[in-house]
Amino acid sequence: MRVYIGGMKILVRVSLANEQGEEFCGSGVLELLAGIGERGSIRQSALAMGLSYVKALRILSGVERELGRPLVRSSKGGAERGRSVLLPAAERLMADWSELRAEIDRAAAAAFKPFRARHGPRRHRRVMKESGKAKQ
């Protein structure tokens, strides 16, 4: 019996960049937005990701500036006392990102298949049933 050892897979990183090539939106931004949607708080979402509140605000501000639309509405007091909510633009961004990511993953997997067949690891080991030890 042969047991396949090792493996190779393709990892594709997706991000949006402005005209100058500066990245402004990637999986971290989407994670931050999802956290805000779940927790109703920029601060709590940032903390869950290990970010400072100030850094999270800076990231959100940059994405909103690049997209030209607000993504989050925050209230500082009153009945909502510090609550943050995702605006429809953020909900659309998250849904569209998920679809885009799935499409890119499918395309990458299909393109990678012949590459892996040609260049993938060829390491195998034979397992002896009697002793349970591997024989090289």
Long-range contacts (C-beta under 8 A, 24 or more apart in sequence): 1-126, 1-127, 1-129, 2-124, 2-125, 2-126, 2-127, 3-124, 3-125, 3-126, 3-127, 4-124, 5-121, 5-123, 5-124, 5-125, 6-121, 6-123, 7-120, 7-121, 8-116, 8-119, 8-120, 8-121, 9-112, 9-116, 10-108, 10-109, 10-112, 10-115, 10-116, 12-104, 12-105, 12-108, 14-100, 14-101, 14-104, 16-66, 18-66, 24-62, 24-63, 24-66, 25-63, 25-66, 25-67, 28-59, 29-59, 29-60, 29-63, 30-93, 30-94, 30-97, 32-56, 32-59, 32-60, 33-71, 33-72, 33-86, 33-90, 33-93, 33-94, 34-94, 36-72, 36-84, 36-85, 36-86, 36-90, 37-85, 37-86, 37-90, 37-91, 37-94, 40-83, 40-84, 40-85, 41-82, 41-83, 41-84, 42-72, 42-74, 42-84, 67-93
